[in-house]
Amino acid sequence: MLAIFESGGLQFNAEVGSVLKIPYLGAAPGSTVTLDKVLLLKDGENALVGKPYVPSARIEAEVIKEGLAEKVAIYKFKKRTKYRRHRGHRQQYSEIKINKIIPPQN
């Protein structure tokens, strides 16, 4: 079964057993989280498309770890004025493992 879900304004493909890096959730490593913003469920030939979400469908996942992504360099420069600024930023993320995809109950 394949699912597309939304987290942190981004969309991700999920299959049971897959490991994903998603925006920071704030859950402790080893805990279980439920993702309920499921946009699409596909099982072979059958597909359920949400408007915008599939009602009562959810994904259960385990938080493996939390960390910081690669550094993004921010460099500001203005010519002929000796203006140069260099900053960096590292975005937090949560790494999750998909345990179960639960379709809606009819």
N, C-alpha and C positions, 0 to 999 in steps of 0.2 A: 504494500500500500504506500502511495506517495501522497504527501501533503505539502501545501504551500501555506506558510503562516507569516504573520507580521509581528515584529518586535522592534521597538525603538524607531519606528518609522521606516524600517527596511523589511524586505521580503526575503524569505529563505525557503529552500527546498528541504524537506525532511523525509527520511526513510528510517524505519526501525534499525537501530544500531549505528546510525551515522553520528559523527561528532562535529559540532558547529561552533564557531566563534560568533557570538551575538553581542549587541550592546549590553552594557553592565546592568545586571538585574538586582544586585544587592542581597542575594541569597548566599548563605554560607556553603562552602564546598562540601559535597556529600549529601546535601538536602535535595528534596524533590520539588520541582516547580511544575505548575500547570499552565500551559499556553493555550488560551481560548480564542485568540483572534485567527482562526483558520479560514483562509480564503478559498482553498480548493482541496478536495479529496479525490484521489483517483485510485481505483482498484481494478486493474486490468482494463476492460472496455468501459466500465461504468465510471462516471465522473460527476461529482457534486460541486457546483460552483455557487459561492455565496454572493449575497447582495447586501452589503459588502462581505459579510462573514457567514459561514455555514452555521446555522443555529445548533447549539448543544454539542458541537464537535469540539474535541480538545486533544491536546498532545501532552503526555506526561514525559518529563525529562529529568535527568539527574545532573546537578551542577558538579562538574569535575574540578575546575579551578577558576580563579579569577586572576587577571593580570593586566598589564599595560601593553598596548599595541606599539608598533614601530613609531619612532619619533617623526613628527611632521615639522619641517623647518619653515618658519615664517620670516621672510627677509623683506624689509622695506628699504627703498632707495630712491632718492631724488637727486637728479644730476645737478652739478655745479653749486650745491649748497652744503656739501659735507654732511648730509643727512643719511645715516645708515643705522638700521635697527635690526638686530637678529634675535629672534625668540624661537622657542620650540614648544611642542605640545605632544603629550602621549595620552591617547584616549583609553579609558578603561573598557575591558570586555569581560564577558563570562563565557567559559567554554562548557558546553552542555552535550550530553549524550542522550539521544532520543530512545526512550524505553518502550513507549506504547503510543499508538495513534488510535484514538477512540472515536468511531463514527457516530453520527446522531442516531438515537433510538427512535424507531417509528412507532 
